[in-house]
């Protein structure tokens, strides 16, 4: 079994935070250029990035694909209400959403609904089939409400590094 990463075990200093800001904007930026920007050697940058990856601070290195280029044209934000908030019910829903590739983001939330999902599909037919599979055919789902995005105004993956 892989060793569990402890994000709190490594305190981030000013250099780490500066490196994180840069790699969030361009993860393919050469370490030499990162080093020049933060006043460190490329080797020091490489060690710091490796340490942040090992600690789980940098969770993944991915390519961000434009949904319009694929094309995945339907983005929906879905409010899901479970029949109850008992741990087994929540875990069942959590597992189902994790195992569904079309669910791009999933949040367990407060405020009158159980989960908020961001779902991306190729068209309305695919979305309709997915909603039947995920919501209509599941006894532990009390209700759901879909909000279809008309325009992607902002879809950023970076977080603010204090």
Protein Blocks (a to p, Z undefined) as FASTA:
>chain_A
ZZdddfklpccdfklmmmmmmmmmommbcfklmmmmnopafklmmmmmmmmmmnomamba
cddddfklmpccbdcddddddfbfcfklmmmmmmmmmmpmklmbdcddehhiabdcdddd
fblklmmmmmmmmmmmpmklmbdcddddfbdfbacfbdcdZZ
